[in-house]
Amino acid sequence: MTELKALGGRWARGEVLPPVLAGVALGMAAFAVDLVPEAVGRFLVPAFSSGFAWGVVALAVSCYAPTLRSALVAGVGTLALATLTYYGLVASLSRQWLSGSGPTPSPDGLSSVTRASAFWLAGALSGGLVLGCLAHVVRVGTARNASIALGVAFGLLTSEAAYAIFHVIFIWVGPVDSFVWARLGAAAVQLLLAAAVAFFALRLRRPPVSLWVFLVTATVSTAVSAASWHLIESVRMTL
């Protein structure tokens, strides 16, 4: 009985510890990017504080989960803890959300942080469930199902970058200044990183997946995900 309890404790730690560590580290890294000068931060955002960065970490942690349930827990837990860590640090250490010259936080600023954290926690729940499910299918599904899941995951990882490029080309009416070029550069880096992750996953998956199924699914998923990110940005701007 003692041995069974020890095995159960190790199993629980193995299931819970990775998303906890990954989520806290991800939230701290995103907060750290906010503190560095903008000229440096623009190079760090794609890798540490972007839709790609958060999505790929949740996907990677979920891939190592042995069951579907544990994969869903890993995806949601990673993103939820990252969100709580990030906004907890913003609320306790950052003065970006304060208004006025006094040391006391503004009620409006605190309300804004609360709304933003609630919004992204809802996103962490839905996004974590989807990414956890996709990671499990990529890991144990048939070649065709894994191809589709990997294509959908690629579209989700590139959604922010694809939307940024679409927005600049078709919606943006301002001057093409350094801000726009920086945004395009960050989007290009995210796309390249997502392509590298997909290539790595395609090479590792055994049995191998169908490249054509992956490419078709990834194309459709990227377009749908970019449109979804437009809705996300529209809601976020109102918070």
C-alpha positions in Angstrom: 0.0 0.0 0.0 2.8 2.4 0.9 4.5 1.6 -2.5 1.2 2.3 -4.4 0.9 5.7 -2.6 4.4 6.6 -3.5 3.8 5.7 -7.1 0.6 7.7 -7.1 2.4 10.7 -5.6 5.1 10.6 -8.2 2.4 10.3 -10.9 0.6 13.3 -9.6 3.8 15.3 -9.4 4.7 14.3 -12.9 1.3 15.4 -14.2 1.1 18.7 -12.2 4.6 19.9 -11.9 5.4 20.6 -15.6 2.5 22.9 -16.3 3.1 24.7 -13.0 6.8 25.3 -13.7 6.1 26.2 -17.4 3.2 28.5 -16.6 5.0 30.5 -13.9 8.2 30.8 -16.0 6.2 31.9 -19.0 4.4 34.6 -17.1 7.6 35.9 -15.5 9.3 35.9 -18.9 6.5 37.9 -20.5 6.6 40.4 -17.6 10.4 40.8 -17.9 10.0 41.6 -21.6 7.8 44.6 -20.6 10.6 46.0 -18.4 13.4 46.1 -21.0 13.8 49.0 -23.4 11.5 48.9 -26.4 14.4 48.6 -28.9 15.4 45.4 -27.2 11.9 44.2 -26.3 10.7 44.1 -29.9 13.2 41.3 -30.5 12.2 39.3 -27.4 8.4 39.6 -27.8 8.0 36.9 -30.5 9.9 34.3 -28.3 8.6 35.2 -24.9 5.4 37.3 -25.0 3.3 36.5 -28.0 0.5 34.2 -29.1 3.1 31.9 -30.6 5.3 31.8 -27.5 2.5 31.0 -25.1 0.8 28.5 -27.5 4.0 26.5 -28.3 4.8 26.1 -24.6 1.3 24.9 -23.8 1.5 22.5 -26.8 4.9 21.2 -25.8 3.9 20.6 -22.2 0.8 18.8 -23.3 2.7 16.6 -25.7 4.4 14.9 -22.8 1.2 14.1 -21.0 0.4 10.4 -21.0 -3.4 10.7 -21.3 -6.0 13.0 -22.9 -7.1 14.2 -19.5 -3.6 15.0 -18.4 -3.0 16.7 -21.7 -6.0 19.0 -21.2 -4.9 19.7 -17.6 -1.4 20.6 -18.9 -2.7 22.9 -21.6 -5.1 24.8 -19.4 -2.8 24.8 -16.4 0.1 26.2 -18.3 -1.8 29.1 -19.9 -3.9 29.9 -16.8 -0.8 30.0 -14.5 1.1 32.1 -17.0 -1.8 34.6 -17.1 -2.1 34.7 -13.3 1.6 35.1 -12.9 1.9 37.9 -15.5 -1.0 40.0 -14.3 -0.1 39.3 -10.7 3.3 40.8 -11.4 1.8 43.7 -13.3 -0.6 44.5 -10.4 2.1 44.2 -7.7 5.3 45.5 -9.3 4.5 47.4 -12.5 3.4 51.1 -12.5 2.2 51.0 -16.1 -1.4 50.6 -15.0 -1.2 53.4 -12.4 -2.6 56.8 -13.2 -1.8 60.1 -11.5 1.4 61.0 -9.6 0.6 59.4 -6.3 1.7 56.0 -5.1 -1.8 54.6 -4.7 -3.1 52.5 -7.6 -6.0 54.1 -9.5 -9.3 52.2 -9.2 -9.7 52.5 -13.0 -6.2 51.0 -13.5 -6.9 48.1 -11.1 -10.2 47.5 -12.8 -8.5 47.4 -16.2 -6.0 44.8 -15.0 -8.8 42.7 -13.5 -10.8 42.8 -16.7 -7.7 42.0 -18.8 -6.7 39.1 -16.6 -10.3 37.7 -16.6 -10.4 38.0 -20.4 -7.1 36.1 -20.9 -8.0 33.5 -18.3 -11.1 32.7 -20.4 -8.8 32.5 -23.4 -6.4 30.2 -21.4 -9.3 27.9 -20.6 -10.5 27.6 -24.2 -7.0 27.7 -25.8 -5.6 25.3 -23.3 -8.3 22.7 -23.9 -7.8 22.9 -27.7 -4.0 22.8 -27.6 -4.1 20.0 -25.1 -6.4 18.0 -27.3 -4.3 18.6 -30.4 -1.1 17.7 -28.6 -2.6 14.4 -27.5 -3.8 13.6 -31.1 -0.4 14.5 -32.5 1.2 12.2 -30.0 -1.0 9.1 -30.2 -3.4 9.5 -33.1 -3.3 7.9 -36.5 -1.1 9.4 -39.2 -4.1 11.2 -40.8 -5.5 12.5 -37.6 -2.1 13.6 -36.4 -1.6 15.5 -39.7 -4.8 17.4 -39.2 -4.1 18.1 -35.6 -0.6 19.4 -36.4 -2.0 21.6 -39.2 -4.6 23.1 -36.8 -2.0 23.7 -34.2 0.2 25.5 -36.7 -2.6 27.8 -37.6 -3.2 28.6 -33.9 0.4 29.3 -33.3 0.6 31.7 -36.3 -2.8 33.4 -35.7 -1.4 36.5 -34.1 1.4 36.9 -36.7 -1.0 36.2 -39.6 -3.4 38.8 -38.3 -0.7 41.4 -37.9 0.4 41.0 -41.5 -3.2 41.1 -42.8 -3.9 44.2 -40.7 -0.9 46.1 -42.0 -1.6 45.2 -45.6 -5.4 45.6 -45.8 -6.5 47.7 -42.8 -3.8 50.0 -41.6 -4.2 53.5 -43.0 -1.4 55.3 -41.1 2.2 55.8 -42.3 4.5 52.8 -42.7 6.9 53.9 -39.9 9.3 52.1 -37.6 6.4 50.8 -35.5 4.8 49.1 -38.5 8.0 47.6 -39.6 8.7 46.4 -36.1 5.3 44.7 -36.0 5.9 43.1 -39.4 9.3 41.9 -38.2 7.9 40.4 -35.1 5.2 38.6 -37.1 7.8 37.3 -39.5 9.8 35.9 -36.6 6.7 34.2 -35.2 5.9 32.6 -38.6 9.5 31.3 -38.9 9.5 29.9 -35.4 6.1 28.2 -36.0 7.5 26.7 -39.2 10.5 25.4 -37.4 8.3 23.9 -34.7 6.1 22.2 -37.3 9.2 20.9 -39.2 10.6 19.5 -35.9 7.3 17.8 -35.1 6.9 16.4 -38.6 10.4 14.8 -38.4 9.8 13.4 -34.9 6.4 11.9 -35.4 6.3 8.1 -35.9 4.6 6.9 -38.0 5.2 9.9 -40.2 2.3 12.2 -41.0 0.9 13.2 -44.4 2.7 16.4 -45.5 -0.1 17.3 -48.0 -2.9 16.9 -45.3 -0.8 19.0 -42.9 -0.2 21.8 -45.5 -3.9 22.0 -46.5 -5.1 22.0 -42.9 -2.4 24.5 -41.8 -3.5 26.9 -44.6 -7.2 26.8 -43.7 -6.4 26.9 -40.0 -4.1 29.9 -40.4 -6.8 31.9 -42.2 -9.6 31.0 -39.7 -7.3 31.6 -36.7 -6.2 35.0 -38.1 -9.9 36.0 -38.4 -10.5 34.8 -34.9 -7.6 36.9 -33.6 -9.2 39.9 -35.2 -12.2 39.3 -32.9 -9.9 38.8 -30.0 -8.2 42.2 -30.7 -11.6 43.9 -31.1 -12.7 42.7 -27.7 -9.3 43.4 -26.0 -9.3 47.0 -27.2 -12.6 47.6 -25.2 -11.1 46.4 -21.9 
